[in-house]
């Protein structure tokens, strides 16, 4: 479990991070978001072989896991062959959790190289209008 805030993601810079996921386990990256309208984007690849990926939303840490909303269902990604990109719009404050699942692999541990970004919406205020 690697909890992050929006500010920590903003300070990521351009570098990639690395997760080591043992065989038959999974890793989660919960991102706590307090403002709506943001876009959380990710790019990742895995080595060796594929990894499963999902995104779920939780109103708060007290929300039971069976009441979490699945935003992106668990999908097996060929992220060892191609870079996987995606994004989710923040419609409600809460915890957006990225799940990297290696439970299907009984013997092979994986490394996941990932990069996260958060974009705030551009709000046009008309100030450059003559």
OpenMM code with the backbone's topology and positions (N, CA, C; nanometers):
from openmm import Vec3, app, unit

residues = "UNK UNK UNK UNK UNK UNK UNK UNK UNK UNK UNK UNK UNK UNK UNK UNK UNK UNK UNK UNK UNK UNK UNK UNK UNK UNK UNK UNK UNK UNK UNK UNK UNK UNK UNK UNK UNK UNK UNK UNK UNK UNK UNK UNK UNK UNK UNK UNK UNK UNK UNK UNK UNK UNK UNK UNK UNK UNK UNK UNK UNK UNK UNK UNK UNK UNK UNK UNK UNK UNK UNK UNK UNK UNK UNK UNK UNK UNK UNK UNK UNK UNK UNK UNK UNK UNK UNK UNK UNK UNK UNK UNK UNK UNK UNK UNK UNK UNK UNK UNK UNK UNK UNK UNK UNK UNK UNK UNK UNK UNK UNK UNK UNK UNK UNK UNK UNK UNK UNK UNK UNK UNK UNK UNK UNK UNK UNK UNK UNK UNK".split()
positions = [
    Vec3(0.0857, -0.1184, 0.0000),
    Vec3(0.0000, 0.0000, 0.0000),
    Vec3(0.0891, 0.1232, 0.0000),
    Vec3(0.0631, 0.2124, -0.0947),
    Vec3(0.1466, 0.3317, -0.1106),
    Vec3(0.0562, 0.4538, -0.1198),
    Vec3(0.0062, 0.5048, -0.0037),
    Vec3(-0.0886, 0.6166, -0.0085),
    Vec3(-0.0237, 0.7458, -0.0580),
    Vec3(-0.0971, 0.8189, -0.1414),
    Vec3(-0.0473, 0.9451, -0.1963),
    Vec3(-0.1557, 1.0514, -0.1880),
    Vec3(-0.1121, 1.1769, -0.1864),
    Vec3(-0.2055, 1.2889, -0.1970),
    Vec3(-0.1844, 1.3544, -0.3332),
    Vec3(-0.2767, 1.4410, -0.3726),
    Vec3(-0.2640, 1.5130, -0.4997),
    Vec3(-0.1344, 1.5931, -0.5022),
    Vec3(-0.1013, 1.6581, -0.3905),
    Vec3(0.0207, 1.7394, -0.3845),
    Vec3(0.1456, 1.6532, -0.4078),
    Vec3(0.1472, 1.5322, -0.3508),
    Vec3(0.2631, 1.4448, -0.3706),
    Vec3(0.2768, 1.4038, -0.5169),
    Vec3(0.1628, 1.3823, -0.5842),
    Vec3(0.1681, 1.3464, -0.7261),
    Vec3(0.2148, 1.4651, -0.8092),
    Vec3(0.1679, 1.5855, -0.7749),
    Vec3(0.2108, 1.7055, -0.8459),
    Vec3(0.3632, 1.7197, -0.8358),
    Vec3(0.4200, 1.6782, -0.7220),
    Vec3(0.5645, 1.6891, -0.7007),
    Vec3(0.6429, 1.5699, -0.7557),
    Vec3(0.5756, 1.4785, -0.8241),
    Vec3(0.6406, 1.3610, -0.8842),
    Vec3(0.7520, 1.3992, -0.9799),
    Vec3(0.7302, 1.5114, -1.0508),
    Vec3(0.8241, 1.5467, -1.1555),
    Vec3(0.8041, 1.4538, -1.2738),
    Vec3(0.9067, 1.4388, -1.3548),
    Vec3(0.8960, 1.3555, -1.4754),
    Vec3(0.9440, 1.2132, -1.4520),
    Vec3(0.9945, 1.1838, -1.3341),
    Vec3(1.0544, 1.0525, -1.3108),
    Vec3(0.9484, 0.9439, -1.2945),
    Vec3(0.9881, 0.8224, -1.3275),
    Vec3(0.9026, 0.7069, -1.3058),
    Vec3(0.9274, 0.6504, -1.1673),
    Vec3(0.8266, 0.5880, -1.1106),
    Vec3(0.8407, 0.5173, -0.9841),
    Vec3(0.8352, 0.3685, -1.0140),
    Vec3(0.8812, 0.2893, -0.9190),
    Vec3(0.8829, 0.1450, -0.9399),
    Vec3(0.8153, 0.0743, -0.8234),
    Vec3(0.7310, -0.0231, -0.8565),
    Vec3(0.6692, -0.1102, -0.7566),
    Vec3(0.7212, -0.2510, -0.7800),
    Vec3(0.7516, -0.3224, -0.6716),
    Vec3(0.7874, -0.4634, -0.6836),
    Vec3(0.6705, -0.5427, -0.6273),
    Vec3(0.6108, -0.6269, -0.7099),
    Vec3(0.4917, -0.7011, -0.6699),
    Vec3(0.5237, -0.8499, -0.6741),
    Vec3(0.5271, -0.9116, -0.5575),
    Vec3(0.5594, -1.0535, -0.5494),
    Vec3(0.4507, -1.1373, -0.6153),
    Vec3(0.4856, -1.2587, -0.6526),
    Vec3(0.3872, -1.3500, -0.7110),
    Vec3(0.2752, -1.3735, -0.6100),
    Vec3(0.1543, -1.3912, -0.6612),
    Vec3(0.0332, -1.4182, -0.5818),
    Vec3(-0.0067, -1.3042, -0.4883),
    Vec3(0.0409, -1.1819, -0.5135),
    Vec3(0.0025, -1.0677, -0.4299),
    Vec3(-0.0392, -0.9514, -0.5206),
    Vec3(-0.0755, -0.8399, -0.4580),
    Vec3(-0.1099, -0.7202, -0.5336),
    Vec3(-0.0606, -0.5992, -0.4563),
    Vec3(-0.0496, -0.4869, -0.5261),
    Vec3(-0.0127, -0.3598, -0.4636),
    Vec3(-0.1194, -0.2578, -0.4969),
    Vec3(-0.1447, -0.1674, -0.4012),
    Vec3(-0.2433, -0.0630, -0.4249),
    Vec3(-0.1802, 0.0741, -0.4015),
    Vec3(-0.2278, 0.1705, -0.4798),
    Vec3(-0.1855, 0.3097, -0.4631),
    Vec3(-0.3124, 0.3913, -0.4387),
    Vec3(-0.3478, 0.4147, -0.3101),
    Vec3(-0.4648, 0.4985, -0.2821),
    Vec3(-0.4279, 0.6468, -0.2929),
    Vec3(-0.5078, 0.7212, -0.3686),
    Vec3(-0.4840, 0.8642, -0.3889),
    Vec3(-0.5997, 0.9400, -0.3244),
    Vec3(-0.5682, 1.0150, -0.2195),
    Vec3(-0.6708, 1.0918, -0.1496),
    Vec3(-0.6907, 1.2251, -0.2203),
    Vec3(-0.8162, 1.2528, -0.2611),
    Vec3(-0.8481, 1.3725, -0.3383),
    Vec3(-0.9541, 1.4526, -0.2631),
    Vec3(-0.9268, 1.5826, -0.2438),
    Vec3(-1.0223, 1.6672, -0.1711),
    Vec3(-1.0957, 1.7643, -0.2627),
    Vec3(-1.0446, 1.7849, -0.3861),
    Vec3(-1.1125, 1.8781, -0.4767),
    Vec3(-1.1604, 1.8046, -0.6012),
    Vec3(-1.2776, 1.8438, -0.6509),
    Vec3(-1.3338, 1.7787, -0.7689),
    Vec3(-1.2861, 1.8491, -0.8955),
    Vec3(-1.3082, 1.7836, -1.0102),
    Vec3(-1.2718, 1.8425, -1.1386),
    Vec3(-1.1315, 1.8081, -1.1856),
    Vec3(-1.0521, 1.7442, -1.0994),
    Vec3(-0.9166, 1.7067, -1.1382),
    Vec3(-0.9209, 1.5868, -1.2317),
    Vec3(-0.8115, 1.5648, -1.3032),
    Vec3(-0.7942, 1.4436, -1.3828),
    Vec3(-0.6686, 1.3736, -1.3325),
    Vec3(-0.6832, 1.2483, -1.2905),
    Vec3(-0.5689, 1.1668, -1.2490),
    Vec3(-0.5315, 1.0805, -1.3693),
    Vec3(-0.4067, 1.0913, -1.4127),
    Vec3(-0.3595, 1.0141, -1.5284),
    Vec3(-0.2458, 0.9230, -1.4865),
    Vec3(-0.2345, 0.8101, -1.5563),
    Vec3(-0.1273, 0.7163, -1.5271),
    Vec3(-0.0713, 0.6599, -1.6559),
    Vec3(0.0548, 0.6195, -1.6452),
    Vec3(0.1254, 0.5483, -1.7517),
    Vec3(0.2018, 0.4387, -1.6783),
    Vec3(0.1936, 0.3148, -1.7273),
    Vec3(0.2735, 0.2107, -1.6622),
    Vec3(0.3139, 0.1008, -1.7588),
    Vec3(0.4197, 0.0308, -1.7201),
    Vec3(0.4631, -0.0887, -1.7913),
    Vec3(0.5095, -0.1886, -1.6857),
    Vec3(0.5158, -0.3159, -1.7239),
    Vec3(0.5548, -0.4201, -1.6284),
    Vec3(0.6646, -0.5069, -1.6872),
    Vec3(0.7402, -0.5705, -1.5984),
    Vec3(0.8484, -0.6572, -1.6406),
    Vec3(0.8678, -0.7655, -1.5351),
    Vec3(0.8773, -0.8912, -1.5661),
    Vec3(0.8433, -0.9501, -1.6962),
    Vec3(0.6938, -0.9799, -1.7016),
    Vec3(0.6427, -1.0009, -1.8169),
    Vec3(0.5046, -1.0432, -1.8401),
    Vec3(0.3989, -0.9419, -1.7977),
    Vec3(0.2715, -0.9845, -1.8046),
    Vec3(0.1573, -0.8950, -1.7861),
    Vec3(0.1224, -0.8729, -1.6391),
    Vec3(0.0381, -0.7735, -1.6163),
    Vec3(-0.0129, -0.7420, -1.4821),
    Vec3(-0.1612, -0.7069, -1.4984),
    Vec3(-0.2398, -0.7314, -1.3947),
    Vec3(-0.3804, -0.6899, -1.3987),
    Vec3(-0.3924, -0.5545, -1.3300),
    Vec3(-0.4873, -0.4729, -1.3783),
    Vec3(-0.4997, -0.3356, -1.3304),
    Vec3(-0.6464, -0.3009, -1.3123),
    Vec3(-0.6740, -0.2226, -1.2087),
    Vec3(-0.8099, -0.1782, -1.1806),
    Vec3(-0.8044, -0.0446, -1.1074),
    Vec3(-0.9145, 0.0312, -1.1138),
    Vec3(-0.9274, 0.1547, -1.0360),
    Vec3(-1.0615, 0.1499, -0.9637),
    Vec3(-1.0582, 0.1745, -0.8318),
    Vec3(-1.1820, 0.1796, -0.7540),
    Vec3(-1.1897, 0.3121, -0.6780),
    Vec3(-1.3126, 0.3505, -0.6459),
    Vec3(-1.3375, 0.4748, -0.5724),
    Vec3(-1.4037, 0.4417, -0.4393),
    Vec3(-1.3557, 0.5087, -0.3352),
    Vec3(-1.4060, 0.4908, -0.1992),
    Vec3(-1.4351, 0.6294, -0.1425),
    Vec3(-1.5559, 0.6495, -0.0879),
    Vec3(-1.5893, 0.7817, -0.0334),
    Vec3(-1.4961, 0.8219, 0.0795),
    Vec3(-1.4664, 0.7267, 0.1697),
    Vec3(-1.3744, 0.7525, 0.2804),
    Vec3(-1.3117, 0.6204, 0.3216),
    Vec3(-1.2112, 0.6275, 0.4100),
    Vec3(-1.1457, 0.5047, 0.4551),
    Vec3(-1.2413, 0.4134, 0.5303),
    Vec3(-1.3498, 0.4718, 0.5845),
    Vec3(-1.4467, 0.3921, 0.6605),
    Vec3(-1.5421, 0.3149, 0.5697),
    Vec3(-1.5483, 0.3539, 0.4408),
    Vec3(-1.6393, 0.2859, 0.3476),
    Vec3(-1.5947, 0.1409, 0.3304),
    Vec3(-1.6865, 0.0438, 0.3542),
    Vec3(-1.6479, -0.0972, 0.3358),
    Vec3(-1.6085, -0.1245, 0.1910),
    Vec3(-1.5121, -0.2159, 0.1723),
    Vec3(-1.4614, -0.2434, 0.0380),
    Vec3(-1.5709, -0.2910, -0.0564),
    Vec3(-1.6717, -0.3629, -0.0042),
    Vec3(-1.7775, -0.4113, -0.0934),
    Vec3(-1.8700, -0.2989, -0.1389),
    Vec3(-1.8545, -0.1789, -0.0821),
    Vec3(-1.9336, -0.0635, -0.1257),
    Vec3(-1.8513, 0.0328, -0.2105),
    Vec3(-1.7292, -0.0052, -0.2431),
    Vec3(-1.6472, 0.0768, -0.3318),
    Vec3(-1.7040, 0.0698, -0.4729),
    Vec3(-1.6880, 0.1786, -0.5457),
    Vec3(-1.7357, 0.1841, -0.6830),
    Vec3(-1.6199, 0.1482, -0.7761),
    Vec3(-1.6403, 0.0493, -0.8625),
    Vec3(-1.5363, 0.0097, -0.9577),
    Vec3(-1.5433, 0.1038, -1.0771),
    Vec3(-1.4377, 0.1831, -1.0963),
    Vec3(-1.4329, 0.2773, -1.2082),
    Vec3(-1.3751, 0.2105, -1.3328),
    Vec3(-1.2735, 0.1278, -1.3125),
    Vec3(-1.2148, 0.0492, -1.4213),
    Vec3(-1.2054, -0.0940, -1.3707),
    Vec3(-1.2816, -0.1864, -1.4308),
    Vec3(-1.2796, -0.3251, -1.3839),
    Vec3(-1.1416, -0.3878, -1.4007),
    Vec3(-1.1131, -0.4896, -1.3200),
    Vec3(-0.9842, -0.5586, -1.3253),
    Vec3(-0.9621, -0.6118, -1.4673),
    Vec3(-0.8519, -0.5679, -1.5277),
    Vec3(-0.8202, -0.6036, -1.6656),
    Vec3(-0.6761, -0.6498, -1.6742),
    Vec3(-0.6536, -0.7612, -1.7404),
    Vec3(-0.5170, -0.8094, -1.7621),
    Vec3(-0.4554, -0.7264, -1.8734),
    Vec3(-0.3409, -0.6642, -1.8447),
    Vec3(-0.2762, -0.5731, -1.9396),
    Vec3(-0.1456, -0.6334, -1.9898),
    Vec3(-0.1246, -0.6285, -2.1211),
    Vec3(0.0029, -0.6720, -2.1784),
    Vec3(0.1047, -0.5593, -2.1664),
    Vec3(0.1226, -0.5121, -2.0430),
    Vec3(0.2063, -0.3949, -2.0190),
    Vec3(0.3549, -0.4272, -2.0302),
    Vec3(0.3902, -0.5536, -2.0513),
    Vec3(0.5294, -0.5888, -2.0796),
    Vec3(0.5605, -0.5666, -2.2280),
    Vec3(0.4549, -0.5558, -2.3108),
    Vec3(0.4733, -0.5347, -2.4546),
    Vec3(0.4465, -0.3907, -2.4960),
    Vec3(0.3547, -0.3234, -2.4244),
    Vec3(0.3204, -0.1859, -2.4594),
    Vec3(0.2933, -0.1061, -2.3322),
    Vec3(0.3150, 0.0245, -2.3397),
    Vec3(0.2885, 0.1127, -2.2272),
    Vec3(0.1382, 0.1347, -2.2154),
    Vec3(0.0859, 0.1198, -2.0952),
    Vec3(-0.0568, 0.1380, -2.0709),
    Vec3(-0.0787, 0.2802, -2.0195),
    Vec3(-0.1740, 0.3504, -2.0807),
    Vec3(-0.2079, 0.4872, -2.0401),
    Vec3(-0.3558, 0.4925, -2.0067),
    Vec3(-0.3896, 0.5783, -1.9113),
    Vec3(-0.5304, 0.5956, -1.8797),
    Vec3(-0.5494, 0.7146, -1.7888),
    Vec3(-0.6766, 0.7473, -1.7662),
    Vec3(-0.7064, 0.8592, -1.6768),
    Vec3(-0.8461, 0.8434, -1.6217),
    Vec3(-0.8693, 0.9115, -1.5113),
    Vec3(-1.0017, 0.9131, -1.4502),
    Vec3(-1.0301, 1.0561, -1.4046),
    Vec3(-1.1528, 1.1005, -1.4279),
    Vec3(-1.1956, 1.2342, -1.3824),
    Vec3(-1.2439, 1.2238, -1.2389),
    Vec3(-1.2040, 1.3179, -1.1558),
    Vec3(-1.2462, 1.3209, -1.0163),
    Vec3(-1.3806, 1.3939, -1.0089),
    Vec3(-1.4873, 1.3192, -0.9868),
    Vec3(-1.6208, 1.3775, -0.9760),
    Vec3(-1.6601, 1.4020, -0.8308),
    Vec3(-1.6004, 1.3235, -0.7408),
    Vec3(-1.6283, 1.3372, -0.5973),
    Vec3(-1.4977, 1.3290, -0.5207),
    Vec3(-1.4898, 1.4002, -0.4080),
    Vec3(-1.3713, 1.3853, -0.3245),
    Vec3(-1.3769, 1.2477, -0.2598),
    Vec3(-1.2606, 1.1959, -0.2251),
    Vec3(-1.2529, 1.0625, -0.1663),
    Vec3(-1.1207, 0.9983, -0.2005),
    Vec3(-1.1199, 0.8659, -0.2052),
    Vec3(-0.9964, 0.7912, -0.2289),
    Vec3(-1.0099, 0.7145, -0.3602),
    Vec3(-0.9229, 0.7467, -0.4545),
    Vec3(-0.9168, 0.6772, -0.5825),
    Vec3(-0.7982, 0.5809, -0.5745),
    Vec3(-0.8250, 0.4510, -0.5854),
    Vec3(-0.7205, 0.3513, -0.5629),
    Vec3(-0.6855, 0.2789, -0.6917),
    Vec3(-0.5565, 0.2859, -0.7283),
    Vec3(-0.5044, 0.2095, -0.8413),
    Vec3(-0.4589, 0.0747, -0.7861),
    Vec3(-0.5007, -0.0332, -0.8499),
    Vec3(-0.4665, -0.1678, -0.8036),
    Vec3(-0.3852, -0.2381, -0.9122),
    Vec3(-0.2649, -0.2812, -0.8763),
    Vec3(-0.1812, -0.3634, -0.9637),
    Vec3(-0.1830, -0.5038, -0.9060),
    Vec3(-0.2451, -0.5962, -0.9787),
    Vec3(-0.2753, -0.7286, -0.9254),
    Vec3(-0.1904, -0.8353, -0.9941),
    Vec3(-0.1146, -0.9089, -0.9141),
    Vec3(-0.0304, -1.0172, -0.9646),
    Vec3(-0.0719, -1.1500, -0.9018),
    Vec3(-0.1959, -1.1579, -0.8500),
    Vec3(-0.2400, -1.2798, -0.7794),
    Vec3(-0.2521, -1.3995, -0.8734),
    Vec3(-0.2678, -1.3735, -1.0045),
    Vec3(-0.2800, -1.4841, -1.1004),
    Vec3(-0.1469, -1.5536, -1.1257),
    Vec3(-0.0359, -1.4897, -1.0888),
    Vec3(0.0973, -1.5444, -1.1151),
    Vec3(0.1483, -1.6172, -0.9906),
    Vec3(0.1641, -1.7480, -1.0011),
    Vec3(0.2010, -1.8267, -0.8827),
    Vec3(0.3501, -1.8218, -0.8524),
    Vec3(0.4323, -1.7952, -0.9546),
    Vec3(0.5770, -1.8036, -0.9331),
    Vec3(0.6547, -1.6785, -0.9709),
    Vec3(0.5984, -1.5959, -1.0575),
    Vec3(0.6756, -1.4847, -1.1140),
    Vec3(0.6389, -1.3524, -1.0467),
    Vec3(0.7371, -1.2891, -0.9839),
    Vec3(0.7191, -1.1544, -0.9300),
    Vec3(0.7357, -1.0550, -1.0446),
    Vec3(0.6744, -0.9385, -1.0302),
    Vec3(0.6782, -0.8382, -1.1378),
    Vec3(0.7283, -0.7051, -1.0846),
    Vec3(0.7878, -0.6289, -1.1764),
    Vec3(0.8196, -0.4893, -1.1463),
    Vec3(0.7283, -0.4046, -1.2330),
    Vec3(0.6659, -0.3059, -1.1709),
    Vec3(0.5801, -0.2134, -1.2444),
    Vec3(0.6449, -0.0758, -1.2382),
    Vec3(0.6682, -0.0174, -1.3548),
    Vec3(0.7233, 0.1176, -1.3640),
    Vec3(0.6067, 0.2089, -1.3978),
    Vec3(0.5808, 0.3082, -1.3135),
    Vec3(0.4629, 0.3907, -1.3358),
    Vec3(0.4945, 0.5381, -1.3164),
    Vec3(0.4081, 0.6203, -1.3761),
    Vec3(0.4171, 0.7654, -1.3618),
    Vec3(0.2757, 0.8183, -1.3479),
    Vec3(0.2526, 0.9023, -1.2493),
    Vec3(0.1206, 0.9599, -1.2258),
    Vec3(0.1259, 1.1102, -1.2448),
    Vec3(0.0161, 1.1662, -1.2960),
    Vec3(0.0033, 1.3115, -1.3043),
    Vec3(-0.1384, 1.3505, -1.2626),
    Vec3(-0.1504, 1.4726, -1.2144),
    Vec3(-0.2813, 1.5278, -1.1812),
    Vec3(-0.2935, 1.6609, -1.2531),
    Vec3(-0.4044, 1.6783, -1.3252),
    Vec3(-0.4268, 1.8037, -1.3965),
    Vec3(-0.5493, 1.8721, -1.3387),
    Vec3(-0.5342, 2.0014, -1.3171),
    Vec3(-0.6487, 2.0816, -1.2750),
    Vec3(-0.7158, 2.1360, -1.4003),
    Vec3(-0.8467, 2.1505, -1.3980),
    Vec3(-0.9143, 2.2032, -1.5175),
    Vec3(-0.8741, 2.3478, -1.5415),
    Vec3(-0.8643, 2.3850, -1.6700),
    Vec3(-0.8349, 2.5229, -1.7056),
    Vec3(-0.9686, 2.5967, -1.7093),
    Vec3(-0.9821, 2.6963, -1.6254),
    Vec3(-1.1059, 2.7735, -1.6203),
    Vec3(-1.0796, 2.9077, -1.6859),
    Vec3(-1.1527, 2.9336, -1.7937),
    Vec3(-1.1342, 3.0565, -1.8687),
    Vec3(-1.2127, 3.1673, -1.8006),
    Vec3(-1.1443, 3.2737, -1.7636),
    Vec3(-1.2121, 3.3835, -1.6928),
    Vec3(-1.2376, 3.5048, -1.7824),
    Vec3(-1.1972, 3.4961, -1.9122),
    Vec3(-1.2219, 3.6058, -2.0045),
    Vec3(-1.1274, 3.7236, -1.9883),
    Vec3(-1.0217, 3.7096, -1.9095),
    Vec3(-0.9361, 3.8236, -1.8787),
    Vec3(-0.8526, 3.8705, -1.9976),
    Vec3(-0.8365, 3.7880, -2.1003),
    Vec3(-0.7591, 3.8332, -2.2143),
    Vec3(-0.8469, 3.8916, -2.3254),
    Vec3(-0.9747, 3.9100, -2.2967),
    Vec3(-1.0679, 3.9667, -2.3944),
    Vec3(-1.0485, 4.1188, -2.3969),
    Vec3(-1.0309, 4.1787, -2.5181),
    Vec3(-1.0044, 4.3242, -2.5233),
    Vec3(-1.1226, 4.4083, -2.4809),
] * unit.nanometer
topology = app.Topology()
chain = topology.addChain("A")
for resn in residues:
    res = topology.addResidue(resn, chain)
    for name in ("N", "CA", "C"):
        topology.addAtom(name, app.Element.getBySymbol(name[0]), res)
